[in-house]
């Protein structure tokens, strides 16, 4: 009487070819592949851009796959990457303003990351956020997660992804302990 149980999986760390030199597949292809593999939904989060979200949204409508557009915020000041998913129109306004403000900085050079921690503090409201610490300096990572939790409360999660370096079990355990200590939910991602 053992029945196969399908565990719904949604991947929220997907990067497309709009994440230059980090993602290879077009947003449309990612949606089709997610549907093929039985994902319950996907979230596209390209590096400091929302350029591919409409293409993925159009394909998600065709595939009838729930879709969550967002952005992977990459900072120049040591802040860990943050997956940011606007919850409403105001959240989209905040995300777009944050990216625009960073891109308008005088030292703007193509391909250079200009986002800073203060940008997140100013414009991070109305979004679901998932921090992706490197887990190299656990004490510093925990301090950062705690500060973000104080600012964003229940909107924050701690995300962990395998690095395929032979220490993935340790990384997940370390992230789980950090999430528990900070009082934030743990989120798994494959960081596609």
Secondary structure by P-SEA (a helix, b strand, c coil): cccbbbbbbbbcccccccccccccccaaaaaaaaaaacccbbbbbcccccccaaaaaaaaaaaccbbbbbbbccccccccccccccccaaaaaaaaaaaaaaaaccccccccccccaaaaaacccccbbbbbcccccaaaaaaaaaaaaaaccccbbbbbbbcccccaaaaaaaaaaaaaaacbbbbbbccc
